[in-house]
């Protein structure tokens, strides 16, 4: 699955200001939090990737499915040789 134009994602309500994405390195004091608005400016692919990963099953099959996901911020992608079919939503 190839997802393009993820920088155009819109969140409903106050999620842009209130939704927090956090990372934890495993070390003491290694937790970092970032608001959705800042993450969208810095790395817009992460918002879509985390949303889709949360919907997948938490087992071997889900991990294999996640490896087939490609998310790009712009309209260009490097998978044109595979001739992907376009789905419009």
C-alpha positions, 0 to 999 in steps of 0.5 A: 500500500502506497500513501501519498500527500500525507502532509495534507492530513487534517485532524478533527476537533482540537487534536492538532493542539492536544494530541501528543505523540511520545517516544521512549528510548528505554533510558531514564529520562528518555521520554520525548513528547511532541504535539501533532501540529509540530510532528506534522511540520517535522515528519508528516509520514509518522502520523499516518504510519502510527495510525495505520499501525495501531489498526493492524493486528499485534502479531506476526501477520500485522508486522508483515502487513506493516512492512508493505506500507509506504507513506510519502509526504509529497505526490511523488513516489519511487514505486511507479515501476510496479504500476500501482492501481490508484484508489480515490477516497 
